[in-house]
Amino acid sequence: MWRDKKNQRLLICQIFILTIGLLLTPVFQFSNGAIWWMIILLIITDIMVWYYLWKQSKKIKGLSFYMNQILNNNYSLDIRDYEEGDISNLKNDIYKMTVKLKEQSDLSLKDKKYLEEVLSDISHQLKTPLTSMYVINDVLLSDKKISEAKKQEILMKNRKELERIEWLVTTLLKMSRLDSGSETLKIKTVALEKLIKKVLEPLEIPMELKEQELILDYDPNIMLEVDLNWTAEAFINILKNAHEHTQEKGTITIRSKDTPIYTEIEIIDTGEGIDEKDLPHIFERFYKGKSNKESIGIGLNMAKKIINLEKGEIKAFSTPQGTTFNIKFYKQNL
C-alpha cells in the first residue's frame, strides 16, 4: 500500500512540475536544450504512467479471471501475493474468502451425501415392516378360513410393526433436529436423582413384566451440567437396550461415581452380552448385530450423539455374562 501511494504521488508531482515548466517557458525564455530535456522527461513520465497503469490493469484482469474460476467451482488457483500494495492486500483477502467458500462448499457436499445416505437407510428400515404389513393385510386377513383368534394374533403383530415405524420416525426426527442445529441443548444444573427418575418412568412396567431386578446404587446429591430432556432420551435408549437384552428375572444395575474431573454413571445388565465383532460398531447408525436382527440400530447412536454434545463420552464393555455401558460427564468448569 505504501509503495503504490508513493508511486502515485511521485508520478503526479512529475507531471505537475513538467506542466508548470512548459507553461512558464515563454516567460523565462528557457533554452532549447532545457526544453528538450523537459520534453524527454515528460515522455519518460508518460511511459512510467502507462507502465504503471498497464501493470495494475494486468493485476485486475488476473483477479477477474480468478473470480470467474471460483464461480465455476475451481478452487485450485492460488493468488496469494507477498508484495506490498492495495491490490496485493485485496488478492490476499480474496484468497482467504476463497478458502472459506471452499470449506463451506465441501461441508455442503458432505451434508448432501450424508442426507442421501440417511434417506436411503430410512427407506430400507421402513421397507421391512411395511412389507410385513402388506403381506398380513393382503394375504392373511383376506383369508376367510382364518379363525378369530388367529386374526387377533395377526392384528397384534401389525400393531407392533406400526409401533416400530412410529418409534423409528420419531427418533429420526429428533436426530435430524440435532444434526441440522435447529435443536440445541439447554445445559443446566440437574440432580442425578431427577434424571434417573425420569429415565425409569417409561421402563418400569416393561421391566416389571419380565420380573427384572433393578439395583440403584448412586449418590442422589450428584449434580450434572446437562440438558435434562435430551439426556433422559439418551439414557432411556441405553436402559431400553439393557432391558431388551436381559432375560426374565435378570438384573439391571445403575450406579455412579463422582470425581473432581468427571461424574461416571454405569448401566450394567446380566444379559447375553454383545458379540466381540459387533462391540466396536454398536454406536454406528443403523448397525445391526448378528445376534439381534430385530434391532433398528439408531437408539445407541442417538445416545452417543447427545452425550458427546454434552462434553461426555460413552463406552461399552461386554462379556457373555452381561454388558456395561460406561458414561462419563466431564466437569464443565475445568
C-alpha positions as CSV (number, residue, x, y, z in Angstrom):
1,M,0.0,0.0,0.0
2,W,2.8,2.4,0.9
3,R,4.6,1.7,-2.4
4,D,1.5,2.2,-4.5
5,K,0.8,5.5,-2.9
6,K,4.4,6.6,-3.1
7,N,4.5,5.9,-6.9
8,Q,1.2,7.7,-7.4
9,R,2.4,10.8,-5.6
10,L,5.7,10.7,-7.5
11,L,4.0,10.5,-10.9
12,I,1.6,13.3,-10.0
13,C,4.5,15.5,-8.9
14,Q,6.5,14.8,-12.0
15,I,3.5,15.6,-14.3
16,F,2.7,18.7,-12.3
17,I,6.3,20.1,-12.4
18,L,6.7,19.4,-16.2
19,T,3.4,21.0,-16.9
20,I,4.3,24.1,-15.0
21,G,7.7,24.2,-16.7
22,L,6.1,24.2,-20.1
23,L,3.7,26.9,-19.2
24,L,6.5,29.1,-17.9
25,T,8.8,28.6,-20.8
26,P,7.7,31.7,-22.8
27,V,8.0,33.9,-19.7
28,F,11.5,32.8,-18.6
29,Q,12.8,32.1,-22.1
30,F,14.4,28.7,-21.3
31,S,17.0,27.5,-23.8
32,N,16.1,24.9,-26.4
33,G,18.2,22.3,-24.6
34,A,16.3,22.8,-21.4
35,I,13.0,22.5,-23.3
36,W,14.1,19.2,-24.9
37,W,15.2,17.8,-21.6
38,M,11.8,18.7,-20.2
39,I,10.1,17.0,-23.2
40,I,12.2,13.9,-22.7
41,L,11.3,13.8,-19.0
42,L,7.7,14.2,-19.9
43,I,7.9,11.3,-22.3
44,I,9.7,9.2,-19.7
45,T,7.0,10.2,-17.2
46,D,4.2,9.2,-19.6
47,I,5.9,5.8,-20.2
48,M,6.1,5.3,-16.4
49,V,2.5,6.2,-16.0
50,W,1.5,3.9,-18.9
51,Y,3.6,1.0,-17.5
52,Y,2.1,1.5,-14.0
53,L,-1.5,1.6,-15.3
54,W,-0.8,-1.5,-17.6
55,K,0.6,-3.4,-14.6
56,Q,-2.4,-2.5,-12.5
57,S,-4.8,-3.5,-15.3
58,K,-3.0,-6.8,-15.6
59,K,-3.5,-7.5,-11.9
60,I,-7.1,-6.6,-12.1
61,K,-7.6,-8.9,-15.1
62,G,-5.9,-11.6,-13.2
63,L,-8.4,-11.1,-10.3
64,S,-11.3,-11.1,-12.7
65,F,-10.1,-14.4,-14.2
66,Y,-9.6,-15.9,-10.7
67,M,-13.2,-14.8,-9.6
68,N,-14.6,-16.5,-12.8
69,Q,-12.8,-19.7,-11.9
70,I,-14.3,-19.5,-8.4
71,L,-17.8,-19.1,-9.9
72,N,-17.1,-22.3,-11.8
73,N,-16.2,-24.1,-8.6
74,N,-12.5,-24.2,-9.5
75,Y,-10.7,-23.6,-6.2
76,S,-7.3,-24.9,-7.2
77,L,-5.7,-21.5,-8.1
78,D,-3.6,-19.6,-5.6
79,I,-3.4,-15.8,-6.0
80,R,-1.6,-15.1,-2.7
81,D,0.7,-12.1,-3.2
82,Y,3.6,-11.2,-0.9
83,E,4.2,-7.8,-2.3
84,E,3.1,-4.6,-0.7
85,G,0.2,-2.5,-2.1
86,D,-3.6,-2.3,-2.1
87,I,-4.1,-4.8,-4.9
88,S,-1.8,-7.3,-3.2
89,N,-3.8,-6.9,0.0
90,L,-7.0,-7.3,-1.9
91,K,-5.7,-10.5,-3.6
92,N,-4.8,-12.0,-0.2
93,D,-8.2,-11.1,1.2
94,I,-9.9,-12.7,-1.8
95,Y,-7.8,-15.8,-1.3
96,K,-8.9,-16.1,2.3
97,M,-12.5,-15.7,1.2
98,T,-11.9,-18.4,-1.4
99,V,-10.6,-20.8,1.3
100,K,-13.7,-20.1,3.4
101,L,-16.0,-20.7,0.4
102,K,-14.3,-24.0,-0.4
103,E,-14.7,-25.2,3.2
104,Q,-18.4,-24.3,3.1
105,S,-18.8,-26.0,-0.3
106,D,-17.1,-29.2,0.9
107,L,-19.3,-29.1,4.0
108,S,-22.4,-28.7,1.9
109,L,-21.4,-31.7,-0.3
110,K,-20.7,-33.7,2.8
111,D,-24.1,-32.8,4.3
112,K,-25.8,-33.7,1.0
113,K,-24.1,-37.1,0.8
114,Y,-24.9,-37.7,4.5
115,L,-28.6,-36.8,3.8
116,E,-28.7,-39.2,0.8
117,E,-27.3,-42.0,3.0
118,V,-29.7,-41.3,5.8
119,L,-32.7,-41.2,3.4
120,S,-31.5,-44.5,1.9
121,D,-31.2,-46.1,5.3
122,I,-34.6,-44.8,6.4
123,S,-36.2,-46.2,3.2
124,H,-34.5,-49.5,3.9
125,Q,-35.6,-49.6,7.5
126,L,-39.2,-48.7,6.7
127,K,-39.4,-51.3,3.9
128,T,-39.2,-54.3,6.2
129,P,-42.1,-53.5,8.5
130,L,-44.2,-52.2,5.6
131,T,-43.7,-55.3,3.5
132,S,-44.6,-57.4,6.5
133,M,-47.9,-55.4,7.0
134,Y,-48.7,-55.7,3.3
135,V,-48.4,-59.5,3.5
136,I,-50.5,-59.6,6.6
137,N,-53.3,-57.5,5.2
138,D,-53.4,-58.8,1.6
139,V,-52.8,-62.5,2.2
140,L,-53.7,-63.5,5.8
141,L,-56.5,-61.1,6.8
142,S,-58.3,-61.6,3.4
143,D,-58.4,-65.4,4.0
144,K,-61.9,-66.2,5.4
145,K,-60.8,-69.5,6.7
146,I,-58.6,-67.9,9.4
147,S,-60.0,-68.1,12.9
148,E,-60.9,-65.1,15.0
149,A,-58.0,-66.0,17.5
150,K,-55.5,-66.1,14.6
151,K,-56.8,-62.7,13.3
152,Q,-56.3,-61.2,16.7
153,E,-52.7,-62.5,16.8
154,I,-52.1,-61.1,13.3
155,L,-53.5,-57.7,14.4
156,M,-51.2,-57.6,17.4
157,K,-48.2,-58.2,15.0
158,N,-49.5,-55.4,12.8
159,R,-49.7,-53.2,15.9
160,K,-46.1,-54.0,16.8
161,E,-44.9,-53.1,13.3
162,L,-46.8,-49.8,13.4
163,E,-45.2,-49.0,16.8
164,R,-41.8,-49.9,15.3
165,I,-42.4,-47.5,12.4
166,E,-43.6,-44.8,14.8
167,W,-40.6,-45.1,17.0
168,L,-38.3,-45.1,14.0
169,V,-39.8,-41.9,12.5
170,T,-39.9,-40.1,15.9
171,T,-36.3,-41.0,16.7
172,L,-35.1,-40.0,13.3
173,L,-36.9,-36.6,13.5
174,K,-35.2,-36.0,16.9
175,M,-31.8,-36.9,15.4
176,S,-32.4,-34.7,12.4
177,R,-33.1,-31.7,14.6
178,L,-29.8,-32.3,16.4
179,D,-27.9,-32.8,13.2
180,S,-29.3,-29.7,11.5
181,G,-28.8,-27.5,14.5
182,S,-32.4,-26.5,14.7
183,E,-32.5,-28.0,18.2
184,T,-29.8,-27.0,20.7
185,L,-29.1,-28.5,24.1
186,K,-30.1,-26.3,27.1
187,I,-27.4,-27.1,29.6
188,K,-28.5,-26.6,33.2
189,T,-27.6,-28.0,36.6
190,V,-29.6,-31.2,37.1
191,A,-29.7,-33.6,40.0
192,L,-28.8,-37.1,39.1
193,E,-31.7,-38.4,41.1
194,K,-34.2,-36.3,39.0
195,L,-32.6,-37.7,35.8
196,I,-32.8,-41.3,36.9
197,K,-36.4,-41.0,37.9
198,K,-37.3,-39.5,34.5
199,V,-35.4,-42.3,32.8
200,L,-37.0,-45.1,34.7
201,E,-40.6,-43.9,34.3
202,P,-41.3,-45.4,30.8
203,L,-39.5,-48.6,31.5
204,E,-40.8,-49.6,35.0
205,I,-43.7,-51.6,33.6
206,P,-41.8,-53.5,30.9
207,M,-39.1,-54.4,33.4
208,E,-41.8,-55.5,35.9
209,L,-43.4,-57.7,33.3
210,K,-40.0,-59.5,32.7
211,E,-39.5,-59.7,36.5
212,Q,-36.2,-58.0,36.1
213,E,-34.5,-56.7,39.3
214,L,-33.4,-53.1,39.3
215,I,-30.5,-52.2,41.6
216,L,-29.9,-48.4,42.2
217,D,-26.5,-47.6,43.6
218,Y,-26.0,-43.9,43.0
219,D,-25.5,-40.7,45.0
220,P,-28.7,-38.6,44.8
221,N,-26.7,-35.5,45.7
222,I,-24.6,-35.6,42.5
223,M,-25.3,-32.7,40.2
224,L,-24.8,-32.8,36.4
225,E,-24.4,-30.0,33.8
226,V,-26.7,-31.4,31.1
227,D,-29.9,-31.0,29.2
228,L,-32.4,-32.9,31.3
229,N,-34.8,-34.0,28.5
230,W,-32.2,-34.9,25.9
231,T,-30.0,-36.7,28.5
232,A,-33.0,-38.6,29.6
233,E,-33.7,-39.6,26.0
234,A,-30.1,-40.9,25.7
235,F,-30.3,-42.9,29.0
236,I,-33.7,-44.3,28.1
237,N,-32.3,-45.8,24.9
238,I,-29.3,-47.3,26.8
239,L,-31.6,-48.7,29.5
240,K,-34.1,-50.0,26.9
241,N,-31.2,-51.8,25.2
242,A,-30.2,-53.4,28.6
243,H,-33.9,-54.4,29.3
244,E,-34.4,-56.0,25.9
245,H,-31.1,-58.0,26.1
246,T,-31.6,-59.2,29.6
247,Q,-33.5,-62.4,30.2
248,E,-36.5,-62.7,32.6
249,K,-35.6,-62.3,36.2
250,G,-32.3,-60.9,35.2
251,T,-30.6,-57.9,36.9
252,I,-30.0,-54.3,35.8
253,T,-27.8,-52.0,37.9
254,I,-27.4,-48.3,37.7
255,R,-24.5,-46.9,39.7
256,S,-22.5,-43.7,39.9
257,K,-19.1,-42.3,40.9
258,D,-18.2,-38.7,41.3
259,T,-14.6,-37.4,41.0
260,P,-13.1,-33.9,40.8
261,I,-12.7,-34.4,37.0
262,Y,-15.9,-36.2,35.9
263,T,-19.1,-37.9,37.0
264,E,-19.3,-41.6,36.0
265,I,-22.6,-43.4,35.5
266,E,-22.8,-47.1,34.7
267,I,-25.7,-49.2,33.4
268,I,-24.9,-52.9,33.9
269,D,-27.1,-55.8,32.8
270,T,-26.8,-59.6,33.1
271,G,-27.9,-60.3,29.6
272,E,-26.4,-62.4,26.9
273,G,-23.7,-59.8,26.1
274,I,-22.6,-58.4,22.8
275,D,-20.5,-60.3,20.3
276,E,-16.9,-59.3,20.2
277,K,-17.1,-58.5,16.5
278,D,-20.2,-56.3,17.0
279,L,-19.0,-54.3,20.0
280,P,-16.9,-51.7,18.1
281,H,-19.9,-50.9,15.9
282,I,-22.9,-50.7,18.3
283,F,-22.9,-46.9,18.3
284,E,-23.0,-46.7,14.5
285,R,-26.2,-45.6,12.9
286,F,-28.4,-48.5,11.6
287,Y,-25.8,-51.1,12.6
288,K,-27.4,-54.5,13.4
289,G,-25.5,-57.1,15.3
290,K,-25.6,-60.7,14.1
291,S,-27.3,-61.7,17.4
292,N,-30.0,-59.0,17.2
293,K,-31.7,-58.9,13.8
294,E,-34.8,-57.1,15.2
295,S,-32.8,-54.1,16.3
296,I,-33.2,-50.9,14.1
297,G,-29.8,-49.6,15.2
298,I,-30.4,-45.9,16.0
299,G,-31.1,-45.8,19.7
300,L,-27.5,-46.2,20.9
301,N,-26.3,-43.9,18.1
302,M,-28.6,-41.1,19.3
303,A,-27.5,-41.7,22.9
304,K,-23.8,-41.3,21.9
305,K,-24.6,-38.2,19.9
306,I,-26.4,-36.5,22.8
307,I,-23.7,-37.4,25.4
308,N,-20.9,-36.2,23.1
309,L,-22.7,-32.9,22.7
310,E,-22.7,-32.5,26.4
311,K,-18.9,-33.0,26.5
312,G,-19.3,-36.5,27.7
313,E,-18.3,-39.9,26.5
314,I,-19.8,-43.4,26.4
315,K,-18.1,-46.8,26.1
316,A,-19.4,-50.3,26.2
317,F,-17.8,-53.4,27.7
318,S,-19.3,-56.8,27.3
319,T,-18.8,-60.5,28.3
320,P,-21.1,-63.5,27.9
321,Q,-22.4,-62.7,31.4
322,G,-23.6,-59.2,30.6
323,T,-22.9,-55.7,29.2
324,T,-21.7,-52.5,30.9
325,F,-22.3,-49.0,29.5
326,N,-19.9,-46.5,31.0
327,I,-20.9,-42.8,30.7
328,K,-18.6,-40.0,31.9
329,F,-19.7,-36.4,32.1
330,Y,-16.6,-34.2,32.5
331,K,-16.8,-31.1,34.7
332,Q,-17.7,-28.1,32.6
333,N,-15.6,-25.6,34.6
334,L,-12.3,-27.4,34.0
